[in-house]
Amino acid sequence: MNIFLNQEEITIIDSSSILDLVMVQNLPLSSIAVAVNNQIIKRDMWESTKLVESDRVTIIIATFGG
């Protein structure tokens, strides 16, 4: 199945959750925010939120410093 991750089309396994995507992308579980189709998804919903064909996922990684 194809989705868009930060505007780049990628292929993922059907029925993947947001948590699956975060893990496959080797992203930190803390310090990130995830939106699907412009809707922020709370962290406690990542495992139960399944992605579907053509979803647009935006992941923002917080950085610290100045």
PyMOL CGO cylinders between C-alpha atoms (Angstrom):
from pymol import cmd
from pymol.cgo import CYLINDER

trace = [
    CYLINDER, 0.00, 0.00, 0.00, 1.25, 3.49, -0.76, 0.3, 1, 1, 1, 1, 1, 1,
    CYLINDER, 1.25, 3.49, -0.76, 1.04, 6.48, 1.54, 0.3, 1, 1, 1, 1, 1, 1,
    CYLINDER, 1.04, 6.48, 1.54, 2.72, 9.86, 1.62, 0.3, 1, 1, 1, 1, 1, 1,
    CYLINDER, 2.72, 9.86, 1.62, 5.17, 10.47, 4.45, 0.3, 1, 1, 1, 1, 1, 1,
    CYLINDER, 5.17, 10.47, 4.45, 6.20, 14.11, 4.71, 0.3, 1, 1, 1, 1, 1, 1,
    CYLINDER, 6.20, 14.11, 4.71, 5.16, 14.55, 1.06, 0.3, 1, 1, 1, 1, 1, 1,
    CYLINDER, 5.16, 14.55, 1.06, 7.21, 11.58, -0.18, 0.3, 1, 1, 1, 1, 1, 1,
    CYLINDER, 7.21, 11.58, -0.18, 5.38, 8.53, -1.50, 0.3, 1, 1, 1, 1, 1, 1,
    CYLINDER, 5.38, 8.53, -1.50, 6.41, 5.32, 0.26, 0.3, 1, 1, 1, 1, 1, 1,
    CYLINDER, 6.41, 5.32, 0.26, 5.18, 1.74, 0.32, 0.3, 1, 1, 1, 1, 1, 1,
    CYLINDER, 5.18, 1.74, 0.32, 4.16, 0.13, 3.60, 0.3, 1, 1, 1, 1, 1, 1,
    CYLINDER, 4.16, 0.13, 3.60, 2.53, -3.13, 4.63, 0.3, 1, 1, 1, 1, 1, 1,
    CYLINDER, 2.53, -3.13, 4.63, -1.27, -3.16, 4.43, 0.3, 1, 1, 1, 1, 1, 1,
    CYLINDER, -1.27, -3.16, 4.43, -3.04, -2.51, 7.75, 0.3, 1, 1, 1, 1, 1, 1,
    CYLINDER, -3.04, -2.51, 7.75, 0.00, -0.77, 9.22, 0.3, 1, 1, 1, 1, 1, 1,
    CYLINDER, 0.00, -0.77, 9.22, -0.65, 1.45, 12.20, 0.3, 1, 1, 1, 1, 1, 1,
    CYLINDER, -0.65, 1.45, 12.20, 1.00, 4.77, 12.93, 0.3, 1, 1, 1, 1, 1, 1,
    CYLINDER, 1.00, 4.77, 12.93, 3.12, 3.00, 15.55, 0.3, 1, 1, 1, 1, 1, 1,
    CYLINDER, 3.12, 3.00, 15.55, 4.22, 0.44, 12.93, 0.3, 1, 1, 1, 1, 1, 1,
    CYLINDER, 4.22, 0.44, 12.93, 5.26, 3.26, 10.62, 0.3, 1, 1, 1, 1, 1, 1,
    CYLINDER, 5.26, 3.26, 10.62, 7.21, 5.05, 13.35, 0.3, 1, 1, 1, 1, 1, 1,
    CYLINDER, 7.21, 5.05, 13.35, 9.02, 1.82, 14.26, 0.3, 1, 1, 1, 1, 1, 1,
    CYLINDER, 9.02, 1.82, 14.26, 9.85, 0.90, 10.63, 0.3, 1, 1, 1, 1, 1, 1,
    CYLINDER, 9.85, 0.90, 10.63, 11.20, 4.40, 10.03, 0.3, 1, 1, 1, 1, 1, 1,
    CYLINDER, 11.20, 4.40, 10.03, 13.40, 4.07, 13.16, 0.3, 1, 1, 1, 1, 1, 1,
    CYLINDER, 13.40, 4.07, 13.16, 12.01, 7.27, 14.63, 0.3, 1, 1, 1, 1, 1, 1,
    CYLINDER, 12.01, 7.27, 14.63, 12.17, 8.10, 18.33, 0.3, 1, 1, 1, 1, 1, 1,
    CYLINDER, 12.17, 8.10, 18.33, 8.94, 7.42, 20.21, 0.3, 1, 1, 1, 1, 1, 1,
    CYLINDER, 8.94, 7.42, 20.21, 9.36, 10.66, 22.12, 0.3, 1, 1, 1, 1, 1, 1,
    CYLINDER, 9.36, 10.66, 22.12, 9.82, 14.13, 20.74, 0.3, 1, 1, 1, 1, 1, 1,
    CYLINDER, 9.82, 14.13, 20.74, 7.68, 13.57, 17.64, 0.3, 1, 1, 1, 1, 1, 1,
    CYLINDER, 7.68, 13.57, 17.64, 4.19, 14.58, 16.57, 0.3, 1, 1, 1, 1, 1, 1,
    CYLINDER, 4.19, 14.58, 16.57, 2.17, 12.73, 13.94, 0.3, 1, 1, 1, 1, 1, 1,
    CYLINDER, 2.17, 12.73, 13.94, -0.68, 14.00, 11.78, 0.3, 1, 1, 1, 1, 1, 1,
    CYLINDER, -0.68, 14.00, 11.78, -2.69, 11.95, 9.31, 0.3, 1, 1, 1, 1, 1, 1,
    CYLINDER, -2.69, 11.95, 9.31, -4.53, 13.91, 6.63, 0.3, 1, 1, 1, 1, 1, 1,
    CYLINDER, -4.53, 13.91, 6.63, -3.93, 17.14, 8.59, 0.3, 1, 1, 1, 1, 1, 1,
    CYLINDER, -3.93, 17.14, 8.59, -5.34, 15.74, 11.86, 0.3, 1, 1, 1, 1, 1, 1,
    CYLINDER, -5.34, 15.74, 11.86, -2.98, 15.40, 14.84, 0.3, 1, 1, 1, 1, 1, 1,
    CYLINDER, -2.98, 15.40, 14.84, -3.14, 11.88, 16.27, 0.3, 1, 1, 1, 1, 1, 1,
    CYLINDER, -3.14, 11.88, 16.27, -2.56, 11.54, 20.01, 0.3, 1, 1, 1, 1, 1, 1,
    CYLINDER, -2.56, 11.54, 20.01, 0.26, 9.17, 20.96, 0.3, 1, 1, 1, 1, 1, 1,
    CYLINDER, 0.26, 9.17, 20.96, -2.10, 6.81, 22.80, 0.3, 1, 1, 1, 1, 1, 1,
    CYLINDER, -2.10, 6.81, 22.80, -3.96, 6.30, 19.50, 0.3, 1, 1, 1, 1, 1, 1,
    CYLINDER, -3.96, 6.30, 19.50, -0.91, 5.42, 17.36, 0.3, 1, 1, 1, 1, 1, 1,
    CYLINDER, -0.91, 5.42, 17.36, -1.24, 1.66, 17.79, 0.3, 1, 1, 1, 1, 1, 1,
    CYLINDER, -1.24, 1.66, 17.79, -4.96, 1.57, 17.01, 0.3, 1, 1, 1, 1, 1, 1,
    CYLINDER, -4.96, 1.57, 17.01, -4.92, 4.07, 14.13, 0.3, 1, 1, 1, 1, 1, 1,
    CYLINDER, -4.92, 4.07, 14.13, -4.56, 2.11, 10.90, 0.3, 1, 1, 1, 1, 1, 1,
    CYLINDER, -4.56, 2.11, 10.90, -3.28, 3.79, 7.78, 0.3, 1, 1, 1, 1, 1, 1,
    CYLINDER, -3.28, 3.79, 7.78, -5.06, 3.42, 4.46, 0.3, 1, 1, 1, 1, 1, 1,
    CYLINDER, -5.06, 3.42, 4.46, -4.05, 3.83, 0.83, 0.3, 1, 1, 1, 1, 1, 1,
    CYLINDER, -4.05, 3.83, 0.83, -3.01, 7.40, -0.06, 0.3, 1, 1, 1, 1, 1, 1,
    CYLINDER, -3.01, 7.40, -0.06, -3.04, 8.70, 3.53, 0.3, 1, 1, 1, 1, 1, 1,
    CYLINDER, -3.04, 8.70, 3.53, -0.89, 11.76, 3.99, 0.3, 1, 1, 1, 1, 1, 1,
    CYLINDER, -0.89, 11.76, 3.99, 1.23, 11.41, 7.11, 0.3, 1, 1, 1, 1, 1, 1,
    CYLINDER, 1.23, 11.41, 7.11, 3.28, 14.26, 8.52, 0.3, 1, 1, 1, 1, 1, 1,
    CYLINDER, 3.28, 14.26, 8.52, 5.84, 13.54, 11.21, 0.3, 1, 1, 1, 1, 1, 1,
    CYLINDER, 5.84, 13.54, 11.21, 7.52, 16.41, 12.98, 0.3, 1, 1, 1, 1, 1, 1,
    CYLINDER, 7.52, 16.41, 12.98, 10.60, 15.78, 15.12, 0.3, 1, 1, 1, 1, 1, 1,
    CYLINDER, 10.60, 15.78, 15.12, 11.24, 18.29, 17.90, 0.3, 1, 1, 1, 1, 1, 1,
    CYLINDER, 11.24, 18.29, 17.90, 14.76, 19.59, 18.18, 0.3, 1, 1, 1, 1, 1, 1,
    CYLINDER, 14.76, 19.59, 18.18, 16.27, 21.32, 21.16, 0.3, 1, 1, 1, 1, 1, 1,
    CYLINDER, 16.27, 21.32, 21.16, 18.97, 23.91, 21.41, 0.3, 1, 1, 1, 1, 1, 1,
    CYLINDER, 18.97, 23.91, 21.41, 19.54, 27.30, 20.09, 0.3, 1, 1, 1, 1, 1, 1,
]
cmd.load_cgo(trace, "trace")
